[in-house]
Amino acid sequence: MSENSVVVNLNQFDRSRRASSGAQVSAETLTMLNDCRDQLIEGATRTLTHQMEAMEGTLLAMADRSPLLDTRNVYYGAQGTLNKQANELLSACKDAYCLGFSKFTLGREKPATLELSELSLVGDQDFELTLAVDKATSRLRFNCAEELVALDARIAHLTARPNLGENDNPLGPRALCEALLDGITQMNVSQEIKIVLMNQFNLVLTTELAGIYQAINRYLVNHAVLPDLKAGTKARAQSRHAPASVQGSSAAQAAAGGDMFNLFEQLAGGGNGAGGSSAGAAGGGGLSGAAGGSGFSGAAGGGGFSLLDSLSQLQLGAMRLPDGGSFELPILEAASIQNVLRSLQQSPVMQSASPLDAVLVDAVAMLFDVVFDEAAIPDRLKAQIARLQIPVLKAAMLDRNFFSEQNHPVRRMLDAIATLSIHLPENEAGNARLEAISSIVSRVLDTFEQDIAVFDSAAAELEAMGATLEETLEETVDVGLQQDIAQIKQAERAELAPVIVHDFINRALKDQTVPEAVREFLRRDWSRLLTTDYIEEGEQGAHFSSSVETMRELVWSVQSKADMDARLMLVRILPGLLKRLREGTTKINFPAKLADRFYATLVILHANAVRPNTQPVPLPEATPAEVVEEVAAIEQFEAENTVADVPATTEAESEPAAPVFEDLFSLRARSLNKGDWVEFHYEDGTIRWARLGWVSGVKNTYLFSDQDGLNSFSIGLHRLADKLRRGEAVLVERKSITESAFGKLMNLFRQKLGHA
């Protein structure tokens, strides 16, 4: 924070308020903490090192696409820092992290006392840096939510700080991001470069940090730090007496991500650490002998009631109750997205279920709540997912790996259905695809009993459908956008043409002794042909290249030829040169009188060029009447031969002015690639899905197509960034819906246990 600040940093004040009283950790604990520290910072710096070349390429691409010189210089500066000081930068980041970690372990955090002299205003630069760290922290925490729930609890337990906040965890994203910024600051680069480098590091770590946290969690589990995520509890009695093979299997599942299942067991026992045993007793042993001990028995014990068997009945219609009655769920209509598991929870059925089964039903019901709240999934697709509630609940009871394996067949099927959201337009094709999805869901409902392979085949079929649709859409878009792309390119060339043509003419005339008549002809008349050719074909076009070459030959032809070889060369090229000049002047409708006068002048200039060591023949002077006639012809020529306007291709809304420095939303817009999806929200409440088909490298124009690739529209970079900023456009992240839901679900259960 700057020395001129007069407002306290509330984050730091809150941290100091929660700081411990300075108790020292034991040597054994310190060793484990240091091992975890090394795993995190070594893994992070190793990842950044491997992606260094890719980050440099990204920064260069962003610089090339930026219309502002200052912004381009920022990107080039960031790329230069990575290119020349990568090792020094990462070493500084590593040292900064280790220093901050040591302060935590030694209890040297800022004391809780707050001095009035420390109050200060937050400067603009401090605010921008704080905002960058906050955003980076939020992104990393969101993408590592499930891993961090367990890690926060274990570090709090290991350091005997039960009230340790998520931003105070020395292994958390906040500590890592602050260390990265401290390391970047040591490079003595500008404020803007710091933010750009911070964003690049964050984007790279977003996809890799979860794996590092998983490894740290496994390390702590292996060292008996909350292996069952229950602070201060002993192992369950049945686990102590279980066969070695079963214990090994349980340990492997816990290491693979069984923290959520352990939370279920803890909740089933009342959250006090003694419930695992009671839940197991009430549930007929807790773990089923089927499926290698990976499922639930679903039995209530004394009454012989089996929730799992009853669910199979409910899947087909109505289930029998222990008292002889029956229960059936509300009928799901074609467009219904009702959470029927909530109705199941309120039914007499659950009175005979075990505590563990009750927690499981609640967990799966919450899972569907999260899925149904996902705005990116259309309601008619949510209705198909809703039909799978009972089969998914059964599968979760049969196989606890449902909670730990991201590629579990049931989760793959749900993710595959959600992914098809982008391929369901409100037309006949979308309806046909919805029917195909409904048919697959119906087959699962009709055939699933206890074999999870039913979901595996359904998931494979849905994934194949999505891949085929994506491939077909790619082909359709590539063909359908060609005309729009050509039109946008032509419009952009029309804006650039005056500058490009002026530059080519200047280069042709530079340091050359050229008669004024030729200079005037090139700048006033031949430039029209160059402009037309450039707009139609671009700089690499055959006609534009030919016109440029003709201009260069014309300039050379009127210069004095001192030796015989040059004179002979002029004689050889002159017929072709004059032919191309006449074709060019005809193409631009050059007036005949002006053309005759120019070619008559050119004859004299060529004669003077080959005349050895004698006085040049003077050019004929025009009479006043000829001058008036020539001026009138020129004015008429200019009026009748203005370069045609190219149709505009941008949206009706004007493009906002480019910001002085691009924020996160501009960077998000620039990071879009072909094939990415954006959800546009309109004032009337409608939502439009659009797929990016092409990005102009000249003016940063983005060309989108609809879900079937039949309609397209274009939008400028800054208009798109503005829509992202306002929430009128949302980037569609093609990630697992179940993974996101499980992350939120684990946080909810953790709050129930009072860990948050």
N, C-alpha and C positions, 0 to 999 in steps of 0.2 A: 504494500500500500504506500502511496506517495507521502512525503513528509508534510505536505500541505493539507492532508485529510483532516476532517472534523467530525466524521461519523464513524462509529465503531463498526467493525466487521462482526455482525451478529453470529455468523457461522463459527468464528474463532471464539467468541464469547461463550456460545453454547457448548463448544467443545471443552473449553477450560472449566466451565461449570460442572461438566460431567467427569472431569478427570479424576483419577484415583488419588488417594492420599500419598502416593509415592512408595507404595510397598514394592519391594524387590521380588522378582520372580526367582524360582529355584534354578540351579544349574541345569538340571534335566529339562525343565520347561524352556529355558533359554536356548538350549541346544536344538530342541524341536522348532522353536520359533525361528531361529536362524536358518535351519534347514528349509523351512517353508519360505522364508524371505529369499533365499538363494534360488529356490525353484521358481518363484514368481518373477524376480527381476532377470534371472538368466533366461528363462523362457521368453519373456517379453522382448529383451534385447536381441535374442537369437531370431525371433520372428521378424523384428524390424530389420535386422541385418539381411535376412533372406529376401525381404521385400524392398530393399533399398533401390534396386534398379527399377522395379515397377513403379515406385513412388516418384522417382525422377521422371520416368516416362509420362506419368499422369500430370505432373506439374508442367512439363513442356507442352503437353497437349492443351492444358488449360490456358497456358500463356498464348499459344497460337490462336486459340478461339476467343481470346479476350479483345474487345474493341478498344479498350483504354490503355494508353501507354503506361500510366502509373501502375495499373493492375498487372499488366504483363511484366513489368520490372519486379514486382513483388514475387510473382511466380518464378521468374528467372533467378531472383535472389535466393528463394527457398531451395530451388533445384541446385544452385551452386553450392549452398551450404551442405546439402546432402552429398554432393559429388566430391567436395574437397575436404569436408570436416566430419564425415560420417562416424569414423571411429572415435574422434574426440567428443562428438556430440553424445553418442550412446554411452561413452565412459562417464561423461558428466551427469547424464541422467541416472546411471547406475549409482554413482557416488551420492547424488542427492537423495535417492531413495534409501540407501543404506544409512545415511545420516539421520533421516527422519525416523527410520525404523529403530535406530539405536536410542533416540530420544524417548520413544514409546516404551521400549523394554526397560530403560533405566529410570522410568518415572519422571523424566525431565520435561514434561509438557508444561505449557504456559499455566501459571497459577491462576486460581479463580478470581483473585483480587483484580478489580477493574479501576484503573486510574483515569481521572478526568482528562489528564494531559494526553491520553491516548486517543481521545475522540478526534475524528477528522473526517472531512468530506472525501468521498470516493471519487478520484479523478476519472476522466473518460477512459484513459488507457487502462487503469486498474479495473474499471468496470468491464471493459471488453475482454480482458484476460480472465477475469473471474467468470464471466458468462461463458467463455470458451471452455474453461475447466468444468463448469457446471453441466454444460451440454455433453461434454465428453464422458463425464462420470455417469450421467443419466443413461446415455446410450449403452455403455458397457454394463451397467447394473441391470438394465432391461434384458440384454442378451445373455446375461449370466445369472438370471434371477434364481433358478433352481439350485445352482451350485453355491451361490452366495448365501442362501438361506441356511444351508448346512455349515458353511465355512464361518459365518458370523456367530452361529451358536457355539461352534467348537472353539473359536478364539476367545469368546467371552468366558467359556468354561475353563479353558487352559490358563487364562490370565486372571481368573477369579474376579472378573468384572461383569457381573450379570446384567448391568445396565449399559453395557458398551454399545454405543450407537453405530449404525451401519456405516456412517462416514468417518467413524473413529477407528474402525478396524484397520490396523497397519498393513493388512494384506488386501484391503478393499480397493475398488477402482478409484476412489477419491485420493487416497494416498499415492497411488501409482500415477494418476494424472498430474497431481501437484508436483511430483518428482520429475516427470517428463518436462513440465513447463520450467521448473528450476534449471534443469539441464540445458534446455533450449536457450534460456535467458543468459547463460554463461557464454554463449557464442557471440554475444554483443551484436545481435541483429535487430532490425527494426520491429516495432510493435506488430505491424501487419505480417511480417514473415513469421513471427512467433505463432500467431494464430493459424496461419496456413500450415505450418509444420505440425502444430498440435492437432489440427483436423486430420492431416494425413496419417499421423501415428494412430489416432483414434480409429480411423476407418480400417486400418490394417489389423489392429488388435481386436476389433469387434468380432471378427470371425474366429479368432484363435484363443482368446483369453479363457473361454469356457473350458477348453481342454486342459489348460494349465490349472485352473481351479479344481477340476475333477481329479487331477493327479495329486494336488495338495490334500484334498479331502481323503483320497485313498491312503496317503501317507499318514494322516492323523488317525484314520480308522485302524490302520495296522499298528499304531502305537497306543491303541485303546483310548483315544480321545473321543468320547461319545460314539462308540461304534454303532449303537442303536439310537443315537441322537436323543438320549434321555440323561439329563444331568443328574448325578448323584444316585443313580439306581443300579441295582445289581442285575445280573443276567437272569432271564426267566428260568424257572425251575425246569421246565420241559426242555429248554435248550441245553442246560447242563447235562441232562441225562440222555440226550438224543444221540443216535449213532454218529460216528465220526464223519461218515459220508454225508449225512444230512447237515451236520454242522459246517462242513466244508462248502456245501452247496449254498447254505444261507450266507456264509461269509462272502462268497463270490458275488451273490446277488446284491448284498449290501454295498460291496465295492463298486458294483456296476451302476448304482443309483437307486438303492432300495430305501433311501431316506424317507421317501413319501410313505411307503408301506409301514415303516417304523412309526411314523407320525400317526397313522391309522391305529396301530396297536396301542400307542400311548393314549390316544383319545378314547379308544374302547375301554381302557382301564381307568378312565376318569382323569388322565393327564397327570397322575401323581406318582408314576413310576411303578405302581403295584398292579397296574391293570393288565399287563401282558398276560399274566398267569390267569387272572379271572376271566379275561376275554377268551383265552384258550379253552378254559373249562366250559364256559357257557356255550362256546361254539363247537363243541365236540372235538376239541384238540387243536383248534386254530389252523393247523396246516393239514391239508388233505394228503392221503397216501397216494392219490392219483397224481399223474403228471410230475412225478419226481419230487413231490412235496412242494410244488410251486403254487398251489391254489388254495382255495378256502373250502372247508367242508360244507358250510352253509347249513349245518345241522344244529338244532337247538338242544339236543341231548335228550332230556327226559321224555318229551312228548313225541319224539321221533319225527318232528317237523323238519323238512328240508326246504330252505328258501330256494336253493338252486333248482330242485325238482319243481317247485311251485312256479318258478319263473318260466320254466319250459312250458308248463300248462298255460301261463299267462301269455306267452308268446303266440300261442295258437288260439287263444280266446279267453277263457275264464279259469281261475285257479281255485282249488278246493281249500277251504280253511280247516284248521284242526277241529273246530266245533261242528263241522259238517256243513257249514254254509259255503258260499262261493263269493269270489270277488273278480271283477273285471275292470280294466282301465278304460278311460274315456276313449271313444273312437277318434282316431286321428284322420281328419279330412285331408283332401289332397293339398290344401294350402295351409294346414294347421302346423304351428310350431310350438305347441303346448309341451311343457316339460312334464310328462306323465309320471316321472319318477317322484315328483313332489306329491302327486296323488297317492302313489304307492307308500310313501313315508307316512301319510295320514291315515292309511287303511289299517284294518285289524290284522293284516298279514304281518306287520312289523312287530306286533306284540309277542309273537312267538319266535322272532329272529334273535340271533345272538348279538351282543354289543358290537362285535367286530363287523358282522354283516350290516348292522345299522349304520356304522360309520362308513362302510364301503358304499352303501346306497347313497348316503349323503354326498360322498366324494364324487361319484359318477354323476349325480344330479347337478352338483355344482359345476362339473366339467361341461355339461350340456348348457347350463346357464351362461357360461362364458362364451361358448360357441354361438349360442343364439343371440348374444349381445354383439357379435362381430358384425360391424356395419358393412364390411366388404363382401359378405356373402348374401346374395339375394334371398328374399323370403321363400321363394318357391324351391330353392335348393336346400334351405334350412328345413323345409318340410320333409324332404327326403332323408336328411340326417336325423330328424326327429323320429322317424319310423324305426331307427336302429337302436333306440334307447334300451330296450329290454335285451336284445342280443349283445350289446356292448357291456351291459351290466353282468350278464352271464359270463362273457368272456373274461371280464376283470376278476370275477370270482374263481374262475377255473385256472387262470394263469396270472400270477402276481407280476410276471415280467411285463405285463401291460403297463405298469407304472414306471418301469426302469428302462425299457428298450424303446428308443425313438423309432426304430424300424419294425416295431411289432406289427403283425398283419392287421390288427384292428385299427391301430393308429394310422397305418398306411392307407387303409380304405377311407377313413374319415378325411385325411389330408388330401387324398386324390379327389374326393367329391368337392371339397372346398376349392381346390385348384381349378376345377372346371367352371368356377364362377365367371371367369373372363370369357368363356365360350358360350354363354347363354343369353344372346341378344333377344329382344322381344320381337321375334319373327318366327317364321315357319321352321327355319333351320334350328333355332334355339329350342323350340318346342320338341323337335324330333330328338335332339340330344337329351333333353330332360326325360323323355320317354325311355330312352336307352338306359339312363341312370336309374330310373324307377324300376325297370325290369331287373337290373342287377340287385338292387336293394330287396326286391320281392323274392328273388331266388335265395338270398341270405336268410330272410325271414322264414322261408318254407323249409330250408334244408339244415340250418344250423341247430345242432343239439349240443355236442361237446367237442367237436373237432374244429380247432382254430383254423385248419387249412381252408375252410370255406371262405374265410375272410381273405386269406392269402390269394386265392384264385380271383376273388372279386376285386381286390386291390390291383392285381396285375392287369386285369381287364380294364379297369378305370384308368390306370396309368397309361396303358397303351392307347386308350381313346384320347387322353389328353395330349400324348406325344403326336398322334396322327393329326389331331386338330391344329396343334401348334405348327406342324410342318406344312399342312395345307394352307393355313393362314399366312405363313411366311411366303409361300409361293404366290398366293393371291395378292398380298400387299406389294411384293416386289414388282409384280406386273402392273398392278393398278395405280401405283404411285409414280410411275415413270413420267407420265404427262405432267403431273403436278410438280415433280422434281425439276423437270425441264423448264417449266414456267417460272418457278422460284429462282432457278439459276439465271434465267434470262433477265428477270427483274433485278436481281442483284448485279448482274453485269451491266445493265443499263445505268445503274447508279455509279458504278465504278468506271465506266467507259471513258468519261472526260479526263479523268486523272491518268488512266492507263495510256490512252492515246497521246495525251500531252507528253507523258514521260518517254514514249517510244520516239516521238518526233524530236524531242530535245536531245535524246541520245544520238539520233541520226545526224543532227546538225552540230553537235558539240565539237568544238575545235576544228571545224571545217570552214573553208572559204567558199561560201555559197552565195550566188547572186540573189538580190532581194526578190526578183520575180519568182524564183524557185521557192524561197522561204515563204513568201506569201501564198503561193499555190499549195504548199504542204500544210501550212497551218490553217488556212481558210477553207480549202477545197478537198484536198486528199484526206484530211482528218475526218471528213464525213464518211468516206468509204471505210476507213479504219474503224470508226465507231460502229457503223452498221455491221461490219464483219465480226467485230468483237462481241457485240450483243447477240448475234445469231449463233456463233460457234465457240467463242471464248478464245483465250490467248493461244491455245494449241490447235485451233482450227486451221484447216488448209488454206482457206481464202484469206484469213487474217495474216497468216505467215507469208503468203504470196504477196499481199499488199505491202507488208513491212519490207520485204526483200526488194520489191519494185521501188519503194521510196529510197532505200539505201543505194540502189544502182543509179537512180536519178541524181542523187547528190554526188556520187562519184563521177558520173558522166560529164558534169558541167565543170569539173575542176581541170586545171591545166595538165596536159599529158607531156611530160618532159622527155620520155624515151619512146622508141618505136614500138616496143612490146605493149605499152599501155595504149598507144593509138590503135594498134591492131586489135587489142581486146575491145576497145570501144566500138570499132567497126563491126566486130562479131556480135556483140550484145545489143547493139542499137536497134535492129529490127524487132527483136522480141520485147525490148523495153518499151518502144513506142506502141507496140500492139497492146501490151498490158496497160499502159497509160490510157489509151483510147477506150479499152474495155472498162476500166475503172471509172473514167469520166462519164461514159455512157450509163453505167449502173447508177450513178448518183444524179443523172439528168443534168449534167453540166451544160450550160447554154452554149450553143454552137459558136456564137460570136466570141465568147470568152475563150472557148477551146481553140478556135482558129488563131486568136491573138497569142495564146500561150504557146502553141506549137510553132508559130512563126518565130517567137522569141527563142524557143528551144533550139531551132535550127541554127540561129546565130551563135548561141552559147556553145553548142557542140563544135561549130566551126572554129570559134575562138579557142576551144580547149585543145584542138589538134594543130593550131597554127603555131609553127616554130619561130620563136624569137622575133616576132613582129608585133606591131600595135594591134590590139583586138578591134574587131568591127563594132562600132557603137550600136546600141540597141535603138530601134526606131522610137521616136517620141510621138505620143498620141496627141492629136489635136484636141482643143477644148470640147468640140462636139463629140469626139470619140470617148473622151473621159466621162462626159455626162451620160452617154449611152451605155458605157461599161458599168458605171455605178448603178444605173437603173436595172441592168441585167443581173448584177450581183444581188441587189436587194430583192428582186423577184425570185431569184434562185434560192436565196435563204428562206424566203417566206414559203415557197412551195415545197421545199425539201428538208423540212425539219424532221429529225429522227423520230419515228413513231413511238408513242408512249407504250410501254409494256404494262399489261394489266396488273394491278396490285394483287398480292397474294396474302397479305396479313389480315388479321382479324379487324373487325369494325372498330374496336377499341384502339386508341393510340398507344404506341409503345412508350412505357415510362422512361424517364431519363436514367442513364446508367448511374449507379451509386458511386460515391467517391471510393468506397471500398466494399467489396462484396461480402455479404454476410453468409450465414449457414444456408439460407434458402437459395441464394445464387449458386453456392457451391453444390447444393443438391441438384439444382437444375443442370448445372454443367456436368455432373457425374452421370447423368442419364445416358444409357446406351441403347442402340437399336434393339427392339424387342421388349423394352421395359414398358410397364403399364402405369397409367395415371388415371385417377378417378376424379373427374371434374364435377363440382357441385354448382348448381344454378339457383337463382333467386326463387324460382317457382318450386323448389324442392326436388327437382329431378336430378338424377345422377347419370353421368355419361362415362362409360369406360372407353379409354383410348390407348392405342398401342403406338409407341414411337417407331416410325418407319425410316426416318432419315433426318440427319442434322446437317445444316449448311455450315461449312467451315469458314464462309466469308462473312456472313452477318448473323450467325447464330440463330437461324430460323429453324424451328422444330416442326416437323411434319408428322401429324398423327393420323391414324385411321381408326375406324370403329371396330367392333368385335368381330365382324365378318370381313373387314378389309374393303368394304364396298364404298364407303364415304370417307373423306379426308378433310382435314383443316390444318392450317398452319398458325403458329404463334411464335412471337419473338422471345428471346432468352429472358429479358427483364420483365416482360408481361407474365411469363410462366413463373418466374421467381416471386413476383408480386402476388399471384394467385396462391402459390404455396404459402406465402407469408400470411395471407388472409384466411387460409383454410378453404379456399375455393377450389384448390387442387390438392390431392393427396397421393403420394407415391404408394403404389401397391407393392408391398414386399412379398415376394414369392417364397415365404417360409412356412414351416409346418404350423398349422392352426392348433394341433394338439400340443405341440411343444410350448407354444405361447400360453395355451390354456393351463397346462400343467404348472408352468412357472407361477401364474397367478393363483392357481389352486393351492400350491404349496405355501404361498404367502398367507392365504386365508386360514389354512389349518395352523400355521405357525402362530398367527395372531390368536387363534382360539386357545392355543396352549400357553399364551402369555409370554412368548419369546420375543415379540416385537417391541 
